[in-house]
Amino acid sequence: MTCRGSNIVRAVGERYYIHPQKIVVQPWRGEHHVYGIFMIPGGYLNDKLFTVTIEGVGTFCGFVDFAGTTVADGVRAKPGYYLMKALFQTRTAVWLIAQGKGDELKQPSHWRLGYAKVEELKR
């Protein structure tokens, strides 16, 4: 789904942003095969939405799913961190690949997830 910055729910307080540790782009395998795995420090919560920005096309949103874990798809969380899987819409991925943007979709710098300290979320 496309998104605008105003559509993303943000927690109050200082924001931090990260890029994924791993990206999988295999839309030919069906739903839930285009995703990124993000590593988030313990004591912090993510925005539940992430963005993928492709130059010349726009910014797309996806949902962060998958309960926090320490191991996912060959990625191990560092001590004190947890992993979250961010699902990107399959049909949007297919469309981007058809537009010649598949390599850009695979670049971690194009994916971004925000997070904040748990205490700041309660304000």
C-alpha positions, 0 to 999 in steps of 0.5 A: 500500500502506498502511504504518506508520512501523516498516515504513520502512527508515531509514538511520542518521544525521541524516534530512532530508525533502523534498516533491516538485517535481511530482505527476502524478495520472492513474490513468485512463492506467493503471499508473505514472501517479500519481507524484511527482518529488523533488529530492535533493542529490548525496551523499545517498541516499533511503529507497527508500520514500516516504509520502503522508499523507491526513488522516482516511484514513491514511498510504500508502507507495510505492516510489521508482523511476527511476534518478537523473537531472537531467531528468524530466517537465519538471522540471530538477534544480538543479546538484548535485541529482538527481531520483527518481520516486516511484510511487504505487499506481494502485488506491489513487489511484483509491480515494482519488479515489472517497473525494473525496480527489483534491485532497489527493493532489495536494498536495506537502505530503502526500508525503514522502521521507527521505534521508541522507548517503551516509557515514552510510548505511555505519555 
